Amino acid sequence: MRAARWALAAFAFAAASASAQDPWEFAVTGYWNSPRAASDFASGIFTADRGSVHLEARANYEAIHAQSAFVGWSFAWGDEELKLEATPIVGGVGGAARGPIVGVEATLAAGRFDYYIEGEHVRDDKGGTYNYAWTELGFKPAEWARLGFAGQHTRVYGAQRETQRGGFLQLTKDKWTVGAYWFNPGTSDALLIVSLGAAF
């Protein structure tokens, strides 16, 4: 409960700190998770950015029936040929998992290639400390298509395999992006994730 209150206070502070000259940018992505070894479930991520201020909320990410909220500050270096963007985040999770979280989201882009990592350290009052991570190594053969390799380290599926690897494909048109991720193909822990996102 204390972590949730802290996260809400940080949300309010960051929103008040944002420059009125910068417009808000929002994005929402829903995921349908279909693990072979467990029941299907939905998860989601919502983000709001204004200038360097980054706000984020997640559902069913750290654990099923858990909700988390974050505030962060974004930094960028480089140019169109080689660019690094990083956003340290702090927040908390409540529900099935409870506790404070620190993490980072970062993207390194070079031409048609990019590498994305999303990592966090959770101090779960119910299950001890734990590290979560999601990574993507992507290639864009066209402006509307992105494909590559992805990996994640998570306990959310309850399977024996906490580290999962596979491939992905994303297609974008205007503000919409649809994606598919296939982890651990050909194993008893195979996992299919289908995503639908919108930016506005």
ABEGO torsion letter per residue (X at the ends): XAAAAAAAAAAAAAAAABBAABBBBBBBBBBBBBBAABBBBBBBBBBBBBEABBBBBBBGAABBGBBBBBBBBBBBBEBAABBBBBBBBBBBBBEABBEBBBBBBBBBBBEABBBBBBBBBBBBAAAEBBBBBBBBBBBBABAABBBEBBBBBBAAAGBABABBBBBBBBBBBEABBBBBBBBGBGBAABBBBBBBBBBX
